[in-house]
Amino acid sequence: MSSALQILDEYKGQVEAELERHLPRSGEPQEFFASVWELLDRGGKRFRPTFTFLACECVGGRREDALAAAASVELLHNMTLVHDDIEDDSELRRGKPCIHRIYGVPAAINAGDAMLIKVFEIANSSKLPPDRSRDLVSLIARRSYEITRGQALEFSMRKRKEFVEEEVIQLLRYKTGALTRLSTEAGAIAGGASKAQLQALGDFGETVGIAFQIVDDILNVRGDVKEYGKEIGGDIREGKKTVIAAHLLKAATPSDRRAFSSLLGRRSITNNQIRRAIRLYEEYGSIKYAETKADAYLQDALIDLQGLPCSDARNRLVEVARFLVSRSF
């Protein structure tokens, strides 16, 4: 096991225990409790709450100070997955059918709503000083709104055939970066960070989030479905706007651009057509380009940490960030 995985594993049990403390597993109606826990029980890397713990420790806080914040962040993340999968009409999540495929769309929406309500209840249960507790709850609300704004931006871009990389990055900044920014900001608040430390850790989290999503988009067209946990090529079928697709549209010949545009977002696309789109990515170096961009964002994120005191927690943040962005390389 790599040291980054060991770090993730070290914090994973604590955040899962905190979620267990706040979220009942049984009751009536049984389907409600089962649907809430269905996705949570599938695990995941839990890197966002790990970021929360480490950010807290980076500014001199104790791990227990960040427990409620970390659980809130992880539950918010899972809530967004439930709703995103409905909105994208996705098939798989973490290698199994999406929640709405098992329980139906109305029950899945309700489960996501319940998760969101619990996010604020958990955050409000922290034993932080009143000013920090207030700042934490306010921050969760602000970043949650940005996430929904990012989702709306994706909807508005979905039917468009023309888009550029700058638009994709803005989308990632809201949709993915806001949540990873919250992860580190929440830990910073829990640890009593200064304004400068809060800014640095927030910038780090957001920029790592953008890099992470670019890598996730690479895995969607190049990964193994068993390891990736989602449908390979699903982003092409859903018409997602990615750095890879933006590069291809800029680099391709007019005929190849038209061919690719006709496939992007086609719900009835065949597996052979998905493979054709992926071949175009490979021919024009779009996947390699996206890898380079992900690494560039990672390097920018690491610069954000340089103003923080040297510590084991800072070193661990760096190690986990490097691991997350090296998954496809």
C-alpha positions in Angstrom: 0.0 0.0 0.0 1.3 3.5 -0.9 1.9 6.0 1.8 -0.9 8.2 0.4 -3.3 5.3 0.6 -2.2 4.7 4.2 -2.9 8.3 5.0 -6.4 8.1 3.5 -7.0 4.9 5.4 -5.9 6.5 8.6 -8.6 9.1 8.6 -11.3 7.1 6.8 -12.5 5.2 9.9 -13.0 8.3 11.9 -15.2 10.1 9.4 -17.2 6.9 8.8 -17.8 6.5 12.5 -19.0 10.1 12.8 -21.4 9.5 9.9 -22.7 6.4 11.7 -23.3 8.5 14.8 -25.6 10.9 13.0 -27.3 8.8 10.4 -29.6 6.0 11.5 -29.4 2.8 9.5 -32.9 1.5 10.3 -36.4 2.7 10.8 -39.6 3.1 8.8 -39.9 3.3 5.9 -37.0 0.9 5.5 -36.3 1.9 1.9 -35.6 5.5 3.1 -32.8 4.5 5.4 -31.5 1.9 3.0 -31.3 4.4 0.1 -29.3 6.9 2.2 -26.7 4.3 3.2 -26.5 2.5 -0.1 -23.9 4.8 -1.5 -22.2 5.6 1.7 -21.5 1.9 2.3 -19.7 1.6 -1.1 -16.8 3.5 0.5 -14.6 5.6 -1.7 -11.3 7.3 -1.2 -12.7 9.8 1.4 -10.0 12.2 0.3 -12.1 15.3 0.9 -12.5 14.6 4.7 -8.8 13.7 4.8 -8.1 17.1 3.4 -10.3 18.6 6.1 -8.4 16.8 8.9 -5.0 17.7 7.4 -5.9 21.3 6.8 -6.9 21.6 10.4 -3.6 20.1 11.6 -1.7 22.3 9.2 -2.8 25.4 11.2 -2.2 23.9 14.6 -5.6 22.4 15.2 -6.4 19.0 16.7 -7.9 16.2 14.6 -11.0 16.0 16.8 -11.7 19.6 16.2 -12.3 18.8 12.5 -14.4 15.7 13.0 -17.9 17.3 12.4 -16.5 19.4 9.5 -15.0 16.3 7.8 -18.2 14.3 8.2 -20.2 17.2 6.8 -17.9 17.5 3.8 -18.1 13.8 3.0 -21.9 13.7 3.3 -22.3 16.7 1.1 -20.0 15.0 -1.5 -22.2 11.9 -1.5 -25.4 14.0 -1.7 -24.1 15.6 -4.9 -23.3 12.2 -6.4 -26.9 11.0 -5.9 -28.3 14.1 -7.5 -25.7 14.3 -10.3 -26.4 10.7 -11.3 -30.1 11.4 -11.6 -29.4 14.6 -13.6 -27.0 12.8 -15.9 -29.1 9.6 -16.2 -26.0 7.6 -15.2 -25.8 3.9 -14.9 -23.0 3.1 -12.5 -21.5 4.7 -9.4 -18.5 3.0 -7.6 -19.0 -0.1 -9.7 -22.7 -0.7 -8.9 -26.0 0.7 -10.2 -26.7 4.3 -9.2 -29.1 4.9 -6.4 -31.9 6.0 -8.7 -31.5 2.8 -10.7 -32.1 0.8 -7.5 -34.8 2.8 -5.7 -36.2 5.0 -8.4 -35.8 8.7 -9.1 -38.3 10.0 -6.4 -36.7 8.0 -3.6 -33.2 8.9 -4.7 -34.0 12.6 -4.8 -35.5 12.3 -1.3 -32.4 10.5 -0.1 -30.2 13.3 -1.4 -32.3 15.9 0.2 -32.1 14.1 3.5 -28.3 13.9 3.2 -28.1 17.7 2.6 -30.2 18.4 5.7 -28.0 16.2 7.8 -24.9 18.0 6.5 -25.9 21.1 8.3 -27.1 19.3 11.4 -23.7 17.6 11.7 -21.8 20.8 11.1 -23.8 22.5 13.7 -23.0 19.7 16.2 -19.3 20.6 16.3 -17.8 21.6 19.7 -16.0 24.5 18.1 -16.1 28.0 19.5 -19.4 29.8 18.4 -17.6 32.1 15.9 -15.9 29.2 14.2 -19.1 27.1 14.2 -21.0 30.0 12.6 -18.3 30.4 10.0 -18.3 26.7 9.2 -22.1 26.5 8.6 -22.0 29.7 6.6 -19.2 28.4 4.4 -20.9 25.1 3.8 -24.0 27.0 2.6 -21.9 29.3 0.3 -20.0 26.4 -1.3 -23.1 24.3 -1.7 -24.7 27.1 -3.7 -21.6 27.3 -5.9 -21.8 23.6 -6.6 -25.4 23.9 -7.8 -24.4 26.9 -9.9 -21.7 24.7 -11.4 -24.3 22.1 -12.2 -26.5 24.7 -13.8 -23.6 25.9 -15.9 -23.1 22.3 -17.1 -26.7 22.1 -18.1 -26.4 25.3 -20.1 -23.3 24.0 -21.9 -24.7 20.5 -22.5 -26.4 21.1 -25.8 -23.7 23.3 -27.2 -21.3 21.9 -29.9 -18.8 24.8 -29.6 -17.0 25.5 -26.3 -13.4 26.4 -25.3 -11.1 25.2 -22.5 -11.6 28.4 -20.4 -15.3 27.7 -20.1 -14.6 24.1 -19.0 -12.2 25.3 -16.3 -14.8 27.7 -15.0 -17.3 24.8 -14.9 -14.8 22.7 -13.0 -14.0 25.6 -10.6 -17.7 25.7 -9.5 -18.7 22.1 -9.8 -15.7 20.2 -8.4 -13.4 22.9 -7.1 -16.0 24.4 -4.8 -16.3 21.1 -2.9 -12.6 20.5 -2.6 -12.1 24.1 -1.6 -14.7 23.6 1.1 -12.8 20.5 2.3 -9.7 22.4 3.1 -11.4 25.6 4.2 -13.6 23.7 6.7 -10.5 22.2 8.2 -8.8 25.6 8.4 -11.8 27.1 10.2 -11.9 24.2 12.6 -8.2 24.7 13.4 -8.5 28.4 13.9 -6.6 29.5 10.8 -5.7 33.1 10.1 -7.3 34.8 7.0 -4.1 34.2 5.0 -4.0 30.6 6.0 -7.6 30.1 5.1 -7.0 31.7 1.7 -4.0 29.6 1.0 -5.6 26.3 2.0 -8.8 27.2 0.1 -6.8 28.0 -3.1 -5.0 24.7 -2.7 -8.2 22.7 -2.3 -9.9 24.4 -5.3 -6.9 23.9 -7.6 -6.3 20.3 -6.6 -10.0 19.8 -7.3 -9.7 21.0 -10.8 -6.7 18.8 -11.4 -8.5 15.8 -9.9 -11.5 16.3 -12.2 -9.4 16.5 -15.3 -7.8 13.2 -14.3 -11.3 11.8 -13.6 -12.3 12.8 -17.1 -9.2 11.0 -18.5 -10.1 7.9 -16.6 -13.6 8.0 -18.1 -12.1 7.4 -21.6 -9.0 5.4 -20.7 -9.7 3.6 -17.4 -10.8 0.1 -16.5 -14.5 0.0 -15.6 -13.7 -2.3 -12.6 -11.2 0.2 -11.2 -12.9 3.4 -12.3 -16.4 2.3 -11.1 -18.3 4.1 -13.8 -19.2 3.5 -17.4 -16.2 4.0 -19.7 -17.0 6.6 -22.3 -20.1 7.7 -20.4 -19.0 11.3 -20.5 -19.1 11.2 -24.3 -22.6 9.8 -24.3 -23.7 12.4 -21.8 -22.1 15.2 -23.8 -19.9 16.4 -20.9 -17.7 19.3 -21.6 -14.1 18.3 -20.7 -10.6 19.7 -21.2 -10.0 16.6 -23.5 -13.0 17.5 -25.7 -12.1 21.2 -25.8 -8.6 20.4 -27.0 -9.8 18.1 -29.7 -12.3 20.7 -31.0 -9.4 23.2 -31.2 -6.8 20.8 -32.7 -8.9 18.7 -35.1 -9.5 19.2 -38.8 -12.9 20.5 -39.8 -14.1 17.0 -40.9 -12.9 15.3 -37.7 -14.4 18.2 -35.6 -17.7 17.6 -37.3 -17.5 13.9 -36.7 -16.7 14.3 -33.1 -19.4 16.9 -32.5 -21.9 14.5 -34.0 -21.0 11.9 -31.4 -20.7 14.1 -28.3 -23.9 13.9 -26.4 -25.6 11.3 -28.6 -27.6 9.2 -26.1 -28.0 6.3 -28.6 -24.2 6.2 -29.3 -22.9 2.7 -29.8 -19.7 1.2 -28.2 -18.0 1.3 -31.6 -18.8 5.0 -31.9 -17.5 5.7 -28.4 -14.3 3.9 -29.4 -14.1 6.1 -32.5 -14.4 9.2 -30.4 -11.6 8.0 -28.1 -9.4 7.2 -31.1 -9.8 10.8 -32.2 -8.7 11.9 -28.7 -5.6 9.7 -29.1 -4.8 10.8 -32.6 -4.8 14.5 -31.7 -3.0 14.1 -28.4 -6.0 15.3 -26.4 -5.6 12.9 -23.5 -1.9 13.6 -23.2 -2.7 17.3 -23.3 -5.2 16.9 -20.4 -2.6 15.0 -18.4 -0.2 17.9 -18.8 -2.9 20.4 -17.7 -3.8 18.3 -14.7 -0.1 18.3 -13.6 0.2 22.0 -14.1 -2.8 22.6 -11.8 -1.3 20.3 -9.3 2.0 22.3 -9.3 0.0 25.5 -8.9 -1.8 24.0 -5.9 1.5 23.0 -4.2 2.7 26.6 -4.5 -0.3 27.7 -2.5 0.9 25.6 0.4 4.4 27.1 0.5 3.3 30.0 2.8 2.2 27.6 5.5 4.6 26.4 8.2 6.5 23.2 7.4 4.8 20.3 9.2 4.0 16.7 8.8 0.4 17.6 8.0 1.5 19.9 5.1 3.7 17.1 3.8 0.8 14.7 4.0 -1.4 17.1 2.1 1.2 17.2 -0.7 1.5 13.5 -0.8 -2.3 12.9 -1.1 -2.6 15.6 -3.7 0.1 14.0 -5.8 -1.5 10.6 -5.5 -4.9 11.9 -6.6 -3.5 13.5 -9.7 -1.2 10.6 -10.7 -4.0 8.0 -11.0 -3.9 7.9 -14.8 -0.2 8.6 -15.4 
